[in-house]
């Protein structure tokens, strides 16, 4: 006769086998409708938080700096909330809502809208655009004042780190080393390449220079698609730069290696295009923060800095 313990073990094995078979035989259950969007939003928020924390780690802020930046970020949030929540804005929005609802009812009939309905909708739309630009200009004035104070809080080296920062999950070496990120670090890969190029004999350099410069151009093309003329121009520029590094004395090279390495960095063409589009936009009143302001006056920064300051206070009180 099977003992109770043995029977229990056998039952557990049978249940486990049945569950395993069911899992392997059936596809995973679909998520409830709408839950994918919720998870996607949480993933996006986590990614932004991680990137923000990476930047803060790289800036190596003092407690006093963190407190001042937190206050500025709160003031930026307050400015955004208050400037759009006015009775005048509500009137303009209500007028637009009524005009657009009337136009929708007309166009749903299947024929072009007639009478004063489309005219009222067009006028309401124009008032919306004008109001948006007016509010954007006011908000930009407050942004400029806040950014001026932010620049006073950061050291020039920290401001440069924030200016060069790219959102990331895994921080680059400079940001993983707060001491190094808090200084004006030279692009070490460029310095190392130039040292290697300077060590070549003339024959070695002539044999390898084409491959080296072509490889650099190919790397750039992975981030920004270059046309053939752009590739040729960039290859010539890099070749001239490496030739200049080779021709320097040891002392001159050591003194100028950082600036040379900076010159090796490719142009940020996407940034240039964004700035050009911004400059050409007819709606100059749209709210706009600098790159540093976008990172350090963002609303998502507030809970992260609050938690950091609370943790520091708790550690000091232990």
KALINZI-V720282 format. One line per field, one symbol per residue. ss: DSSP state (A for helix, B for strand, O for the rest). phi: phi as a letter, one per 40 degrees, with the letter a starting at -180 (. if undefined). psi: psi as a letter, one per 30 degrees, with the letter a starting at -180 (. if undefined). Layout:
ss = ???
phi = ???
psi = ???
This chain:
ss = OOOAAAAAAAAAAAAAAAAAAAAAAOOOOOOOOOAAAAAAAAAAAAAAAAAAAAAAAAAOOOAAAAAAAAAAAAAAAAAAAAAAOOAAAAAAAAAAAAAAAAAAAAAOOOOOOOOOAAAAAAAAAAAAAAAAAAAAAAAAAAAAAAAAAAAAAOOAAAAAAAAAOOOOOOOOAAAAOAAAAOOOOOOAAAAAAAAAAAAOOAAAAAAAAAAAAAAAAAAAAAAOOOOAAAAAAAAAAAAAAAAAAAAOOAAAAAAAAAAAAAAAOOOOAAAAAAAAAAAAOOOOOOOOOOAAAAAAOOOAAAAAAAAAAAAAAAAAAO
phi = .ccdcccccccccccccccccccccbcccccddgcdcccdcccccccccccccdcccccfcccccdcccdccccccccccccccbbdccccccccccccccccccccccgbdcbgccccccccccccccccccccccccccccccccccccccccdcccccccccbdacbccddccbdccccbccccccccccccccccccccccccbcccccccccccccccacccdcccccccccccccccccccccdcccccbccccccccccccccccccccccccccbcccdabcdccdcbbccccccccccccccccccccc
psi = kkleeeeeeeeeeeeeeeeeeeeffklkkklkkffeeeeeeeeeeeeeeeeeeeeeeefhkleeeeeeeeeeeeeeeeeeeeffileeeeeeeeeeeeeeeeeeeefffglkklafeeeeeeeeeeeeeeeeeeeeeeeeeeeeeeeeeeffekleeeeeeeefkkklejkleeffjeeefflikkjeeeeeeeeeeffkleeeeeffeeeeeeeeeeeefffjjkleeeeeeeeeeeeeeeeeeeflleeeeefgeeeeeeffklkieeeeeeeeeeefkfiffkkklleeeeefgkeffeeeeeeeeeeeeeeff.
